[in-house]
Amino acid sequence: MLPVSIITCFALASAARAAHPLFIGSPLTRDNFKSTIAKGIWFVEHLTPHCNHCRTFTSTWIHLTEQSEGMQLAQVDCNANGDLCRANGITGYPQMNLCYDGVFVEQYRGTREFFVLSDYLAEKAASLTAPPLPSSLGTAPLNPAGEVIPLSPDNFHQTLEQGPAFYQLAKSMQGRVTIAEMNCDAHRKFCVAQDVVGYPMLVFYPPGGPKSEYQGGCKLMQLQSFVEEASANALPANHLPTAPELAQDTVQLVMQAPPTA
């Protein structure tokens, strides 16, 4: 017969496991993993029941499942689904992978502190759900009034500042290039999703191509030179482009910054 003290230890260990379960809900398996994460943003923890780090992380994971917005959280038991974990590139426990519409995006490599993870999930939820850039401006006239246009997340991609020089630039580009501004105080998450890391930040968006940050001076002549060079191949405002032309012509310009004093 086992000593009473050992039996008591087993009972306490069992009680601790019951009070702090490793798995929140039913863990995903090889049979339902792909179908479950096929739509939306998923943050998946891969763990094993005997991992001490996993047990320590349990309370943080529970808190994340209660606080996360715009993202689904799930778990995989790698003891029961070793082949699935190997296919998912799991090399240690707990390992958390970010997936979007069934496709692996990246492995989380930060610390396992709640606030660090919470900020990470909020940033990824914003960036992965941001609407894609349009391939063109369509037939809308470029900068018809010669003024800087206030932006919000709703009109950001359709009407792609810094004080007087930028307002003068908008006037000089009237009918040629659209100039707009984004208030990053009011739309912080959206600006984070656009990789804005400082203010003011000037970004050029060619339709169908990668964006590029302007890093020159802020005098009117410097801004004009940049815009004119970037828009050298743009179509005239009164030209109705064909579908192939839309992939390479017509430009937009945007300054992302908080409102000036």
VENRATA-V257869 format. One record per pair of residues at least 24 apart in sequence whose ideal C-beta (glycine too) atoms are under 10 Angstrom apart, sorted by the first residue. I is the first residue (numbers start at 0). GAP is how many residues later the second one is. D is the distance in whole Angstrom. If there is no record, write none. Layout:
BEGIN
i = [I | I]
gap = [GAP | GAP]
d = [D | D]
END
This chain:
BEGIN
i = [15 | 16 | 16 | 19 | 19 | 19 | 19 | 19 | 20 | 20 | 21 | 21 | 21 | 21 | 21 | 21 | 21 | 21 | 21 | 21 | 21 | 21 | 21 | 22 | 22 | 22 | 22 | 22 | 22 | 22 | 22 | 22 | 23 | 23 | 23 | 23 | 23 | 23 | 23 | 23 | 23 | 24 | 24 | 24 | 24 | 25 | 25 | 25 | 26 | 26 | 26 | 26 | 26 | 26 | 26 | 27 | 27 | 27 | 27 | 27 | 27 | 28 | 28 | 28 | 28 | 28 | 29 | 29 | 29 | 29 | 29 | 29 | 29 | 29 | 30 | 30 | 31 | 32 | 32 | 32 | 32 | 32 | 32 | 32 | 32 | 33 | 33 | 33 | 34 | 35 | 35 | 35 | 35 | 36 | 36 | 36 | 36 | 36 | 36 | 36 | 36 | 36 | 37 | 37 | 37 | 37 | 38 | 38 | 38 | 38 | 39 | 39 | 39 | 39 | 39 | 39 | 39 | 39 | 39 | 39 | 40 | 40 | 40 | 40 | 40 | 40 | 40 | 40 | 40 | 40 | 40 | 40 | 40 | 40 | 40 | 40 | 41 | 41 | 41 | 41 | 41 | 41 | 41 | 41 | 41 | 41 | 41 | 41 | 42 | 42 | 42 | 42 | 42 | 42 | 42 | 42 | 42 | 42 | 42 | 42 | 42 | 42 | 42 | 42 | 43 | 43 | 43 | 43 | 43 | 43 | 43 | 43 | 43 | 43 | 43 | 43 | 43 | 43 | 44 | 44 | 44 | 44 | 44 | 44 | 44 | 44 | 44 | 44 | 45 | 45 | 45 | 45 | 45 | 45 | 45 | 45 | 45 | 45 | 45 | 45 | 45 | 45 | 45 | 45 | 45 | 45 | 45 | 46 | 46 | 46 | 46 | 46 | 46 | 46 | 46 | 46 | 46 | 46 | 47 | 47 | 47 | 47 | 47 | 47 | 47 | 47 | 47 | 47 | 48 | 48 | 48 | 48 | 49 | 49 | 50 | 50 | 50 | 50 | 50 | 51 | 52 | 52 | 52 | 52 | 53 | 53 | 53 | 53 | 54 | 55 | 55 | 56 | 56 | 56 | 56 | 56 | 56 | 57 | 58 | 59 | 59 | 59 | 59 | 59 | 59 | 59 | 60 | 60 | 60 | 60 | 60 | 62 | 62 | 62 | 63 | 63 | 63 | 63 | 63 | 66 | 66 | 66 | 66 | 66 | 67 | 67 | 67 | 67 | 67 | 68 | 68 | 68 | 68 | 68 | 69 | 69 | 69 | 69 | 69 | 69 | 69 | 69 | 70 | 70 | 70 | 70 | 70 | 70 | 70 | 70 | 71 | 72 | 73 | 95 | 95 | 97 | 97 | 97 | 98 | 99 | 99 | 99 | 99 | 100 | 118 | 121 | 121 | 122 | 122 | 122 | 123 | 124 | 124 | 125 | 125 | 125 | 125 | 125 | 125 | 125 | 125 | 125 | 126 | 126 | 126 | 126 | 126 | 126 | 127 | 128 | 129 | 129 | 129 | 129 | 129 | 129 | 129 | 130 | 130 | 130 | 131 | 132 | 132 | 132 | 132 | 132 | 132 | 132 | 132 | 132 | 132 | 133 | 133 | 133 | 133 | 133 | 133 | 133 | 134 | 134 | 134 | 134 | 134 | 134 | 134 | 134 | 135 | 135 | 135 | 135 | 135 | 135 | 135 | 135 | 135 | 135 | 135 | 135 | 136 | 136 | 136 | 136 | 136 | 136 | 136 | 136 | 136 | 136 | 136 | 137 | 137 | 137 | 137 | 138 | 138 | 138 | 138 | 138 | 138 | 139 | 139 | 139 | 140 | 140 | 140 | 140 | 140 | 140 | 141 | 141 | 141 | 141 | 141 | 141 | 141 | 141 | 141 | 141 | 141 | 141 | 141 | 141 | 141 | 142 | 142 | 142 | 142 | 142 | 142 | 142 | 142 | 142 | 142 | 142 | 142 | 142 | 142 | 143 | 143 | 143 | 143 | 144 | 144 | 144 | 144 | 145 | 145 | 145 | 145 | 145 | 145 | 145 | 145 | 146 | 146 | 146 | 146 | 147 | 147 | 147 | 147 | 147 | 148 | 148 | 148 | 148 | 148 | 149 | 149 | 149 | 149 | 149 | 150 | 150 | 150 | 150 | 150 | 150 | 150 | 150 | 150 | 150 | 151 | 151 | 151 | 151 | 151 | 152 | 152 | 152 | 152 | 152 | 152 | 152 | 152 | 154 | 155 | 155 | 155 | 155 | 155 | 155 | 155 | 155 | 155 | 156 | 156 | 156 | 157 | 158 | 158 | 159 | 159 | 159 | 159 | 159 | 159 | 159 | 159 | 159 | 159 | 160 | 160 | 160 | 160 | 160 | 160 | 160 | 160 | 160 | 161 | 161 | 161 | 161 | 161 | 161 | 161 | 161 | 161 | 162 | 162 | 162 | 162 | 162 | 162 | 163 | 163 | 164 | 164 | 164 | 164 | 164 | 164 | 164 | 164 | 165 | 165 | 165 | 165 | 165 | 165 | 165 | 165 | 165 | 166 | 167 | 167 | 167 | 168 | 168 | 168 | 168 | 168 | 168 | 168 | 168 | 168 | 168 | 169 | 169 | 169 | 171 | 171 | 171 | 171 | 171 | 172 | 172 | 172 | 172 | 172 | 172 | 173 | 174 | 174 | 174 | 175 | 175 | 175 | 175 | 175 | 175 | 175 | 176 | 176 | 176 | 176 | 176 | 176 | 176 | 176 | 176 | 176 | 176 | 177 | 177 | 177 | 177 | 177 | 177 | 178 | 178 | 178 | 178 | 178 | 178 | 179 | 179 | 179 | 179 | 179 | 180 | 180 | 180 | 180 | 180 | 180 | 180 | 181 | 181 | 181 | 181 | 181 | 182 | 182 | 182 | 182 | 183 | 183 | 183 | 183 | 184 | 184 | 184 | 185 | 185 | 186 | 187 | 189 | 190 | 190 | 190 | 193 | 193 | 194 | 195 | 195 | 197 | 197 | 198 | 198 | 198 | 198 | 199 | 199 | 199 | 199 | 199 | 200 | 200 | 200 | 200 | 201 | 201 | 201 | 201 | 201 | 201 | 201 | 202 | 202 | 202 | 202 | 202 | 203 | 203 | 203 | 203 | 203 | 203 | 204 | 204 | 204 | 204 | 204 | 205 | 205 | 205 | 205 | 205 | 205 | 205 | 205 | 205 | 205 | 206 | 206 | 206 | 206 | 206 | 206 | 206 | 206 | 207 | 207 | 207 | 207 | 207 | 208 | 208 | 208 | 210 | 210 | 212 | 213 | 213 | 213 | 217 | 222 | 222 | 225 | 226 | 226]
gap = [39 | 32 | 38 | 35 | 36 | 38 | 39 | 42 | 37 | 41 | 25 | 26 | 27 | 28 | 29 | 32 | 33 | 35 | 36 | 39 | 53 | 55 | 72 | 24 | 26 | 31 | 35 | 38 | 51 | 52 | 53 | 54 | 34 | 37 | 38 | 40 | 41 | 42 | 49 | 50 | 51 | 40 | 48 | 49 | 50 | 48 | 49 | 51 | 47 | 48 | 49 | 50 | 51 | 53 | 54 | 46 | 47 | 48 | 49 | 53 | 56 | 47 | 48 | 51 | 52 | 55 | 46 | 50 | 51 | 52 | 53 | 54 | 55 | 57 | 50 | 53 | 42 | 41 | 43 | 48 | 51 | 54 | 55 | 66 | 69 | 50 | 65 | 68 | 67 | 36 | 38 | 63 | 66 | 35 | 37 | 60 | 62 | 63 | 64 | 65 | 66 | 67 | 61 | 63 | 64 | 65 | 33 | 61 | 62 | 63 | 30 | 31 | 32 | 59 | 60 | 61 | 62 | 85 | 88 | 89 | 27 | 29 | 30 | 31 | 32 | 57 | 58 | 59 | 60 | 64 | 80 | 83 | 84 | 86 | 87 | 88 | 29 | 30 | 31 | 32 | 55 | 56 | 57 | 58 | 59 | 60 | 62 | 63 | 25 | 28 | 29 | 30 | 31 | 53 | 54 | 55 | 56 | 62 | 65 | 74 | 77 | 78 | 81 | 82 | 28 | 29 | 30 | 31 | 32 | 44 | 46 | 51 | 52 | 53 | 54 | 55 | 60 | 64 | 28 | 29 | 30 | 31 | 48 | 49 | 50 | 51 | 52 | 63 | 28 | 29 | 30 | 31 | 32 | 35 | 38 | 39 | 42 | 43 | 44 | 45 | 46 | 47 | 48 | 49 | 50 | 51 | 61 | 28 | 29 | 30 | 31 | 32 | 38 | 43 | 46 | 47 | 48 | 49 | 28 | 29 | 30 | 31 | 32 | 34 | 37 | 42 | 45 | 46 | 28 | 29 | 30 | 31 | 29 | 43 | 27 | 28 | 41 | 42 | 43 | 41 | 39 | 40 | 41 | 59 | 24 | 39 | 40 | 41 | 39 | 38 | 56 | 36 | 37 | 39 | 55 | 57 | 60 | 36 | 55 | 52 | 53 | 54 | 55 | 56 | 57 | 58 | 33 | 35 | 51 | 53 | 56 | 51 | 54 | 55 | 32 | 50 | 53 | 54 | 57 | 47 | 50 | 51 | 54 | 55 | 49 | 50 | 53 | 54 | 57 | 49 | 52 | 53 | 56 | 57 | 51 | 52 | 54 | 55 | 56 | 58 | 59 | 119 | 27 | 29 | 50 | 51 | 53 | 54 | 57 | 58 | 27 | 48 | 25 | 24 | 25 | 26 | 27 | 30 | 29 | 24 | 27 | 28 | 29 | 27 | 73 | 67 | 70 | 66 | 69 | 70 | 69 | 64 | 68 | 27 | 61 | 62 | 63 | 64 | 65 | 66 | 67 | 68 | 62 | 63 | 65 | 66 | 67 | 68 | 65 | 64 | 26 | 27 | 59 | 60 | 62 | 63 | 64 | 25 | 26 | 27 | 25 | 24 | 27 | 72 | 73 | 74 | 75 | 76 | 77 | 78 | 119 | 24 | 26 | 71 | 73 | 74 | 112 | 118 | 72 | 73 | 74 | 108 | 111 | 112 | 113 | 115 | 71 | 72 | 99 | 105 | 107 | 109 | 110 | 111 | 112 | 113 | 114 | 116 | 41 | 70 | 97 | 98 | 100 | 104 | 109 | 112 | 113 | 114 | 115 | 102 | 103 | 108 | 112 | 98 | 99 | 100 | 101 | 102 | 111 | 38 | 97 | 110 | 33 | 34 | 35 | 37 | 96 | 97 | 31 | 32 | 33 | 34 | 35 | 36 | 37 | 89 | 92 | 93 | 94 | 95 | 108 | 109 | 110 | 27 | 28 | 29 | 30 | 31 | 32 | 33 | 34 | 35 | 36 | 37 | 94 | 109 | 110 | 30 | 31 | 34 | 93 | 25 | 26 | 29 | 30 | 24 | 25 | 26 | 27 | 28 | 29 | 30 | 33 | 24 | 27 | 32 | 33 | 30 | 31 | 32 | 33 | 107 | 29 | 30 | 31 | 32 | 105 | 30 | 31 | 32 | 33 | 109 | 29 | 30 | 31 | 32 | 35 | 36 | 39 | 103 | 104 | 105 | 30 | 31 | 34 | 35 | 38 | 29 | 33 | 34 | 36 | 37 | 38 | 40 | 41 | 25 | 24 | 26 | 31 | 34 | 35 | 38 | 49 | 98 | 100 | 48 | 95 | 97 | 94 | 93 | 95 | 43 | 44 | 45 | 46 | 47 | 51 | 91 | 92 | 93 | 94 | 39 | 41 | 93 | 94 | 95 | 96 | 97 | 98 | 99 | 37 | 38 | 39 | 40 | 56 | 61 | 93 | 95 | 98 | 37 | 55 | 92 | 94 | 97 | 98 | 56 | 96 | 52 | 53 | 54 | 55 | 56 | 57 | 58 | 59 | 34 | 36 | 52 | 54 | 57 | 87 | 89 | 91 | 94 | 53 | 52 | 55 | 56 | 49 | 51 | 52 | 53 | 54 | 55 | 57 | 58 | 84 | 86 | 53 | 83 | 85 | 48 | 51 | 52 | 55 | 56 | 50 | 51 | 54 | 55 | 58 | 80 | 63 | 61 | 62 | 63 | 51 | 52 | 55 | 58 | 60 | 61 | 75 | 27 | 50 | 51 | 53 | 54 | 57 | 60 | 73 | 74 | 75 | 76 | 27 | 72 | 73 | 74 | 75 | 76 | 44 | 48 | 73 | 74 | 75 | 76 | 72 | 73 | 74 | 75 | 76 | 73 | 74 | 75 | 76 | 77 | 78 | 79 | 72 | 73 | 74 | 75 | 76 | 73 | 74 | 75 | 76 | 72 | 73 | 74 | 75 | 72 | 73 | 74 | 72 | 73 | 69 | 70 | 66 | 65 | 66 | 67 | 60 | 62 | 61 | 60 | 61 | 58 | 59 | 56 | 57 | 58 | 59 | 55 | 56 | 57 | 58 | 60 | 53 | 54 | 55 | 56 | 24 | 25 | 51 | 52 | 53 | 54 | 55 | 49 | 50 | 51 | 52 | 53 | 26 | 27 | 47 | 48 | 49 | 50 | 25 | 46 | 47 | 48 | 49 | 24 | 25 | 27 | 28 | 41 | 42 | 43 | 44 | 45 | 46 | 27 | 39 | 40 | 41 | 42 | 43 | 44 | 45 | 38 | 39 | 40 | 41 | 42 | 38 | 39 | 42 | 41 | 43 | 43 | 39 | 40 | 41 | 37 | 30 | 32 | 27 | 24 | 26]
d = [9 | 9 | 9 | 7 | 10 | 5 | 7 | 8 | 8 | 9 | 7 | 9 | 6 | 10 | 9 | 6 | 7 | 9 | 6 | 9 | 8 | 8 | 10 | 8 | 8 | 10 | 9 | 10 | 10 | 6 | 10 | 7 | 8 | 7 | 6 | 10 | 6 | 10 | 8 | 9 | 7 | 8 | 9 | 8 | 8 | 9 | 9 | 10 | 7 | 5 | 6 | 5 | 9 | 8 | 8 | 5 | 7 | 5 | 9 | 8 | 8 | 8 | 8 | 7 | 6 | 7 | 9 | 9 | 5 | 9 | 6 | 4 | 9 | 8 | 9 | 9 | 10 | 9 | 7 | 8 | 6 | 9 | 8 | 10 | 10 | 10 | 10 | 6 | 9 | 8 | 7 | 10 | 9 | 8 | 7 | 10 | 5 | 9 | 8 | 5 | 9 | 9 | 9 | 7 | 4 | 9 | 9 | 9 | 6 | 7 | 9 | 8 | 6 | 9 | 8 | 7 | 9 | 10 | 9 | 9 | 10 | 7 | 4 | 7 | 10 | 7 | 7 | 5 | 8 | 8 | 9 | 7 | 6 | 10 | 5 | 7 | 7 | 5 | 7 | 6 | 8 | 7 | 5 | 8 | 9 | 9 | 10 | 9 | 7 | 6 | 7 | 5 | 8 | 6 | 8 | 6 | 8 | 10 | 8 | 9 | 9 | 6 | 8 | 9 | 9 | 8 | 5 | 7 | 6 | 8 | 10 | 9 | 7 | 5 | 8 | 6 | 10 | 10 | 7 | 7 | 5 | 7 | 9 | 5 | 8 | 5 | 8 | 9 | 10 | 8 | 5 | 8 | 5 | 9 | 9 | 5 | 6 | 9 | 5 | 10 | 9 | 7 | 7 | 5 | 7 | 7 | 10 | 6 | 7 | 7 | 7 | 9 | 9 | 9 | 5 | 4 | 8 | 9 | 10 | 7 | 5 | 5 | 9 | 9 | 9 | 10 | 5 | 9 | 7 | 9 | 6 | 9 | 8 | 9 | 9 | 9 | 9 | 4 | 7 | 9 | 9 | 6 | 6 | 8 | 10 | 6 | 5 | 10 | 10 | 9 | 8 | 9 | 6 | 9 | 5 | 10 | 10 | 9 | 9 | 6 | 7 | 5 | 10 | 10 | 7 | 10 | 8 | 9 | 9 | 9 | 9 | 6 | 9 | 8 | 10 | 7 | 6 | 7 | 7 | 8 | 10 | 6 | 9 | 10 | 9 | 8 | 5 | 8 | 8 | 10 | 8 | 7 | 7 | 10 | 8 | 8 | 9 | 4 | 8 | 9 | 6 | 10 | 9 | 10 | 6 | 9 | 7 | 5 | 9 | 9 | 9 | 9 | 9 | 10 | 10 | 6 | 10 | 8 | 10 | 9 | 10 | 5 | 9 | 9 | 10 | 7 | 8 | 8 | 6 | 7 | 9 | 9 | 9 | 10 | 10 | 9 | 4 | 7 | 9 | 6 | 4 | 9 | 9 | 10 | 7 | 4 | 8 | 8 | 8 | 8 | 9 | 9 | 9 | 7 | 10 | 5 | 7 | 8 | 6 | 10 | 8 | 6 | 8 | 6 | 9 | 7 | 8 | 9 | 10 | 8 | 9 | 7 | 9 | 9 | 7 | 9 | 9 | 9 | 5 | 5 | 10 | 9 | 6 | 6 | 10 | 10 | 5 | 8 | 9 | 7 | 9 | 8 | 4 | 8 | 9 | 8 | 6 | 10 | 7 | 7 | 10 | 9 | 10 | 9 | 9 | 10 | 5 | 9 | 7 | 10 | 9 | 8 | 9 | 9 | 10 | 9 | 6 | 8 | 10 | 9 | 9 | 10 | 10 | 7 | 10 | 9 | 5 | 8 | 8 | 9 | 6 | 6 | 6 | 5 | 9 | 9 | 8 | 9 | 9 | 5 | 7 | 8 | 8 | 7 | 9 | 10 | 6 | 5 | 6 | 7 | 6 | 5 | 6 | 9 | 8 | 10 | 9 | 7 | 7 | 9 | 8 | 9 | 9 | 7 | 9 | 6 | 4 | 8 | 7 | 3 | 8 | 10 | 9 | 7 | 8 | 8 | 10 | 10 | 5 | 7 | 5 | 8 | 7 | 7 | 4 | 7 | 9 | 8 | 6 | 9 | 7 | 9 | 5 | 6 | 5 | 7 | 10 | 8 | 9 | 7 | 10 | 8 | 8 | 8 | 8 | 7 | 9 | 9 | 10 | 6 | 9 | 5 | 10 | 9 | 10 | 8 | 8 | 7 | 8 | 7 | 10 | 8 | 10 | 8 | 9 | 8 | 9 | 10 | 9 | 8 | 9 | 8 | 9 | 5 | 10 | 9 | 9 | 8 | 3 | 7 | 5 | 7 | 9 | 9 | 4 | 9 | 6 | 10 | 9 | 7 | 9 | 4 | 9 | 8 | 6 | 9 | 6 | 6 | 7 | 9 | 8 | 10 | 9 | 5 | 9 | 8 | 9 | 9 | 6 | 6 | 5 | 9 | 9 | 6 | 9 | 8 | 9 | 8 | 9 | 7 | 10 | 6 | 9 | 9 | 10 | 5 | 9 | 9 | 10 | 6 | 10 | 10 | 5 | 6 | 9 | 7 | 9 | 9 | 10 | 9 | 10 | 8 | 9 | 6 | 8 | 9 | 9 | 8 | 6 | 9 | 8 | 8 | 10 | 9 | 5 | 9 | 8 | 9 | 7 | 7 | 9 | 7 | 9 | 10 | 6 | 9 | 8 | 5 | 7 | 10 | 9 | 6 | 7 | 6 | 10 | 9 | 8 | 5 | 7 | 8 | 9 | 8 | 9 | 6 | 8 | 7 | 8 | 8 | 5 | 7 | 9 | 7 | 5 | 7 | 7 | 10 | 8 | 9 | 7 | 8 | 4 | 7 | 9 | 9 | 8 | 6 | 6 | 6 | 7 | 5 | 9 | 9 | 5 | 7 | 8 | 9 | 9 | 10 | 9 | 6 | 9 | 9 | 9 | 7 | 10 | 5 | 9 | 10 | 9 | 10 | 8 | 5 | 6 | 6 | 7 | 4 | 8 | 9 | 9 | 7 | 5 | 7 | 8 | 10 | 8 | 8 | 5 | 8 | 9 | 9 | 8 | 5 | 8 | 6 | 5 | 9 | 7 | 8 | 6 | 8 | 10 | 8 | 5 | 7 | 6 | 8 | 9 | 9 | 9 | 10 | 8 | 9 | 9 | 6 | 8 | 10 | 7 | 7 | 8 | 7 | 6 | 7 | 7 | 8 | 5 | 7 | 10 | 10 | 9 | 8 | 10 | 10 | 9 | 10 | 8 | 10 | 9 | 10 | 9 | 9 | 9 | 8 | 6]
END
